[in-house]
């Protein structure tokens, strides 16, 4: 009953309190104790608003005059015009510096071939050789494939840059949350997603055979299939499982090893891109608020143990199956554990874990030896 009485002021107060905290202090994840403080403050202000504003207003017996009604209508029209103007001007964007806008635009600095990226929930899997082959060459026959989840889509721009330089056309095959793992699935309400995921992988395998593509670059946010999301994302455990185990780590290792073994049995050269460092903030937004005057920004790697713990398994795949490991870490992070999140005034990430198109170009040196080998094959 008490909460019901203050429900409307509670609705009104919670938005400015949490928003202003984010804008004025930090857009990072809010610690639990700050959330608790803001909730208490929200309830206090809501009670005071109900007690000293809403309750007295309800007792007023003043009948609104015609002039008051006209004044209210005029005020609403002015607010409408102001609101539409702000919307058209995208929040009066000219009040920000060009550096700030560039960092903010990092959220939209994505792969130009995004139309080649699919969503298993929507059953949208645009696997097209004609539309998704990239790299300038007289031949449109792909020499390699970039295959995996949204992380494969995110780093395709650096593949395209090198494909142009080496005249080696490549093919993008990416589906959100769906890297190449065999005989595994997600638990819970993922029945349709699992079906589309497995069907997509089957289609890509068929395409590899039809086009005789030798080089396969496997890309995924491997840590998420073992540990789930990060604490910044509101930790959700992995629900990966296989027909042999419900343990996400064992299921992941089983699924990836089986996938690698299948490719090797088909005489494919397998390149495995190791995890990109995950951040504990939405990087373009954080840079917009805190680093508009800087062009190079580094921060501590917040989750190094997630990727490090998988390294022995990846090395075993390398030793047992001849998988070539490609590690982004040395190209994005320093020996002191700090990772680059801004380079030349642009965000290296488009969110908290996907590299931006600009950020992916930092991996050129990582991929260059692979392109040298592929060039020699020709």
C-alpha positions in Angstrom: 0.0 0.0 0.0 2.8 2.5 1.0 4.8 1.8 -2.2 1.6 2.1 -4.2 1.1 5.6 -2.9 4.5 6.8 -4.0 4.7 4.7 -7.1 4.4 7.6 -9.5 7.1 9.8 -7.9 9.2 6.7 -7.7 8.8 6.2 -11.4 9.8 9.9 -12.0 12.8 10.0 -9.7 14.5 6.7 -10.6 15.4 7.8 -14.1 17.2 11.1 -13.4 19.0 9.7 -10.4 20.5 6.7 -12.2 21.1 8.6 -15.4 22.8 11.6 -13.8 25.0 9.2 -11.8 26.0 7.6 -15.1 26.6 10.9 -16.9 28.4 12.9 -14.1 30.4 10.2 -12.4 31.0 7.2 -14.7 29.2 5.2 -17.3 30.8 2.0 -15.9 28.9 -0.7 -14.2 27.4 0.5 -11.0 28.6 -1.2 -7.8 26.0 -2.8 -5.6 26.5 -0.3 -2.8 25.9 2.6 -5.1 22.7 0.9 -6.4 21.6 0.5 -2.8 22.3 4.1 -2.0 20.4 5.4 -5.1 17.4 3.2 -4.3 17.2 4.5 -0.8 17.6 8.1 -2.1 14.9 7.4 -4.7 12.4 6.1 -2.1 13.2 9.1 0.2 12.7 11.7 -2.5 9.6 9.9 -3.8 8.0 10.0 -0.3 8.8 13.6 0.1 7.4 14.4 -3.3 4.2 12.5 -2.4 4.0 14.2 1.0 4.7 17.8 0.1 3.7 18.0 -3.6 1.3 15.3 -4.8 -0.8 15.1 -1.6 -1.3 18.9 -1.2 -2.0 19.2 -5.0 -4.8 16.6 -4.7 -6.6 18.8 -2.1 -6.6 21.9 -4.2 -10.2 22.9 -5.2 -9.1 25.5 -7.8 -10.9 25.3 -11.0 -8.6 25.9 -14.0 -9.4 29.1 -15.9 -9.4 29.3 -19.7 -6.2 31.3 -19.6 -4.4 28.7 -17.5 -5.5 26.0 -19.9 -4.2 28.0 -22.9 -0.9 28.5 -21.0 -0.6 24.8 -20.4 -1.3 24.0 -24.1 1.2 26.6 -25.2 3.8 25.2 -22.8 3.2 21.7 -24.2 3.6 22.9 -27.7 6.9 24.6 -26.9 8.2 21.4 -25.2 7.1 19.4 -28.3 9.0 21.7 -30.6 12.1 21.6 -28.3 11.9 17.8 -28.1 11.6 17.4 -31.9 14.5 19.8 -32.4 16.7 17.8 -30.0 15.8 14.6 -31.8 16.5 16.0 -35.3 19.8 17.5 -34.2 20.7 14.2 -32.5 21.0 15.8 -29.1 22.5 19.1 -30.3 25.6 17.2 -31.4 27.5 20.4 -32.2 27.9 21.1 -28.5 30.5 18.3 -28.4 34.1 18.4 -29.7 35.0 16.5 -32.8 37.2 14.2 -30.7 34.2 13.4 -28.4 32.0 12.6 -31.4 34.6 10.3 -32.9 34.8 8.3 -29.7 31.0 8.2 -29.5 30.8 7.0 -33.2 33.0 4.0 -32.2 29.8 2.1 -31.3 28.9 2.2 -35.0 32.4 1.5 -36.3 31.6 -2.0 -37.4 32.3 -4.4 -40.3 31.0 -3.0 -43.6 30.0 -6.5 -44.5 27.6 -6.7 -41.5 24.9 -7.9 -43.9 26.8 -11.1 -44.2 26.4 -11.7 -40.4 23.4 -13.8 -39.3 21.2 -14.2 -36.2 20.2 -17.7 -35.3 17.1 -16.5 -33.4 15.8 -14.8 -36.5 16.9 -17.7 -38.6 18.9 -15.2 -40.6 22.0 -16.9 -41.9 23.1 -15.0 -45.1 25.8 -17.5 -46.3 26.5 -16.0 -49.8 29.6 -16.5 -51.8 28.7 -13.7 -54.2 27.9 -11.1 -51.5 30.3 -12.2 -48.7 33.5 -12.8 -50.6 36.0 -9.9 -50.1 39.5 -8.9 -51.2 40.6 -7.5 -54.5 41.6 -10.2 -56.9 41.0 -11.3 -60.5 39.5 -14.4 -59.0 36.3 -14.5 -56.9 37.1 -17.9 -55.6 37.8 -17.6 -51.9 41.2 -18.8 -50.7 40.2 -18.7 -47.0 37.2 -18.4 -44.8 36.6 -16.4 -41.6 34.2 -18.6 -39.7 32.6 -18.1 -36.3 30.4 -15.9 -34.1 29.9 -12.2 -34.0 33.6 -11.9 -33.1 34.4 -13.3 -36.5 32.2 -10.5 -38.0 34.0 -7.9 -35.9 37.5 -8.7 -37.1 36.7 -9.3 -40.7 37.8 -5.7 -41.6 41.5 -6.6 -40.9 41.1 -9.7 -43.0 39.7 -7.6 -45.8 42.6 -5.1 -45.6 45.2 -7.9 -45.9 43.1 -9.7 -48.6 43.3 -6.6 -50.7 47.0 -6.3 -50.1 47.8 -9.9 -50.9 45.2 -10.4 -53.6 43.8 -13.3 -51.7 40.0 -13.3 -51.6 38.3 -14.5 -48.5 34.8 -15.4 -47.4 32.9 -14.3 -44.2 30.7 -16.9 -42.5 29.5 -15.7 -39.1 26.4 -16.2 -37.0 25.8 -14.6 -33.6 26.8 -16.7 -30.6 27.4 -19.7 -33.0 31.1 -20.6 -33.6 32.1 -23.9 -35.2 31.6 -26.4 -32.4 30.3 -30.0 -33.1 27.8 -32.1 -31.2 27.2 -29.5 -28.5 24.1 -27.4 -27.7 22.8 -24.8 -25.3 20.4 -25.8 -22.6 17.3 -24.0 -21.6 15.1 -22.3 -24.2 17.6 -22.5 -27.0 15.9 -25.3 -29.1 15.3 -23.2 -32.2 18.7 -21.5 -31.8 20.5 -24.8 -31.6 18.7 -26.1 -34.7 19.7 -23.0 -36.7 23.2 -23.1 -35.3 23.8 -26.7 -36.3 22.2 -26.2 -39.7 24.4 -23.2 -40.4 27.6 -25.1 -39.5 26.5 -28.0 -41.8 26.0 -25.6 -44.6 29.4 -23.9 -44.1 31.1 -27.3 -44.1 29.4 -28.2 -47.4 30.5 -24.9 -48.8 34.1 -25.6 -47.8 34.0 -28.8 -49.8 32.3 -27.3 -52.8 34.7 -24.5 -53.1 37.8 -26.5 -52.0 38.8 -23.8 -49.5 41.9 -24.9 -47.7 42.5 -22.2 -45.0 39.9 -21.9 -42.2 40.1 -19.2 -39.6 38.0 -20.1 -36.6 36.9 -17.1 -34.5 34.7 -16.9 -31.4 34.4 -15.4 -27.9 35.6 -18.7 -26.6 35.6 -17.6 -22.9 31.8 -17.1 -22.9 31.1 -20.7 -23.8 33.1 -21.8 -20.7 32.4 -19.1 -18.2 29.3 -17.3 -19.5 29.1 -13.5 -19.5 31.3 -11.2 -17.5 30.3 -9.5 -14.2 30.0 -6.2 -16.2 27.3 -7.8 -18.4 25.3 -9.1 -15.4 26.9 -12.5 -15.1 25.0 -15.3 -16.7 26.5 -18.8 -16.6 27.2 -20.7 -19.7 24.7 -23.4 -20.5 26.8 -25.3 -23.1 26.4 -29.0 -22.9 27.2 -32.1 -25.0 25.7 -35.6 -25.1 28.5 -36.7 -22.7 28.5 -33.9 -20.2 26.7 -30.8 -18.8 29.9 -29.2 -17.7 30.4 -26.2 -20.0 34.1 -26.4 -20.1 34.2 -30.1 -20.9 31.5 -29.6 -23.5 33.4 -26.7 -25.1 36.6 -28.6 -25.3 34.8 -31.6 -26.7 32.9 -29.5 -29.3 35.9 -27.5 -30.5 38.2 -30.5 -30.6 35.7 -32.5 -32.6 35.3 -29.5 -35.0 39.1 -29.2 -35.5 39.5 -32.9 -36.0 36.9 -32.9 -38.7 38.5 -30.0 -40.5 42.0 -31.6 -40.3 40.5 -34.9 -41.6 39.3 -32.9 -44.7 42.9 -31.6 -45.2 42.1 -28.1 -44.1 44.7 -25.8 -42.6 43.1 -24.5 -39.3 43.9 -21.1 -37.9 42.4 -20.5 -34.4 42.1 -16.9 -33.3 42.4 -16.8 -29.5 40.1 -14.6 -27.3 40.2 -10.8 -27.6 40.5 -9.2 -24.2 37.1 -8.4 -22.7 36.5 -5.1 -21.1 34.4 -4.1 -18.1 32.7 -1.1 -19.7 31.1 -0.1 -23.0 34.3 1.4 -24.4 33.1 4.0 -26.9 30.8 5.5 -24.3 33.4 5.5 -21.5 35.9 7.2 -23.8 33.3 9.8 -24.8 32.9 10.8 -21.2 36.5 10.5 -19.9 39.1 10.7 -22.6 38.0 13.2 -25.3 41.4 15.0 -25.1 43.5 11.8 -25.5 44.2 9.8 -28.7 45.9 6.8 -27.0 44.2 5.2 -24.0 45.2 2.1 -22.1 43.5 0.4 -19.2 44.0 -2.7 -17.0 42.8 -6.0 -18.6 39.9 -6.7 -16.2 39.4 -10.5 -17.0 42.8 -11.9 -18.0 42.2 -15.2 -16.1 39.3 -16.1 -18.4 41.4 -16.3 -21.5 44.6 -17.6 -19.7 42.8 -20.6 -18.3 42.0 -21.8 -21.8 45.5 -21.5 -23.2 46.6 -25.1 -22.3 43.7 -26.6 -24.2 44.4 -24.4 -27.3 48.1 -25.4 -27.1 47.1 -29.1 -27.0 45.0 -28.6 -30.1 48.1 -27.0 -31.8 50.4 -29.9 -30.8 47.9 -32.7 -31.6 46.2 -31.4 -34.7 48.7 -28.8 -36.1 46.3 -25.9 -35.4 47.9 -22.5 -35.9 47.2 -20.3 -32.9 46.8 -16.6 -33.5 46.9 -14.5 -30.3 45.4 -11.0 -30.3 46.8 -10.3 -26.8 50.3 -9.1 -27.7 48.9 -6.8 -30.3 46.3 -5.2 -28.0 48.0 -5.3 -24.6 51.4 -4.5 -23.1 53.5 -6.7 -20.8 52.3 -4.7 -17.8 48.8 -6.0 -18.3 47.3 -2.8 -19.7 45.3 -3.0 -23.0 44.7 -0.4 -25.6 41.2 0.8 -25.9 41.8 3.9 -28.0 44.2 4.3 -30.9 44.7 7.4 -33.0 41.6 9.0 -31.4 39.3 6.1 -32.3 37.8 3.5 -30.0 39.4 0.0 -30.3 36.1 -1.6 -29.3 32.5 -1.1 -30.5 31.2 -2.3 -27.1 32.7 -4.2 -24.2 34.1 -7.2 -26.1 33.9 -6.7 -29.8 36.7 -4.9 -31.6 35.6 -2.0 -33.8 36.5 -2.0 -37.5 39.3 0.4 -36.6 40.4 -1.7 -33.7 40.6 -4.9 -35.8 43.3 -3.3 -38.0 45.6 -3.6 -35.0 45.7 -7.3 -35.6 47.3 -7.0 -39.0 50.7 -8.1 -37.8 49.1 -11.1 -36.1 47.6 -12.2 -39.4 50.4 -11.3 -41.8 52.4 -14.5 -41.4 49.2 -16.5 -42.3 48.7 -14.4 -45.4 52.4 -15.0 -46.4 51.9 -18.7 -46.1 48.6 -18.6 -48.1 50.4 -16.5 -50.8 53.1 -19.0 -51.1 50.5 -21.7 -51.7 49.4 -20.0 -54.8 
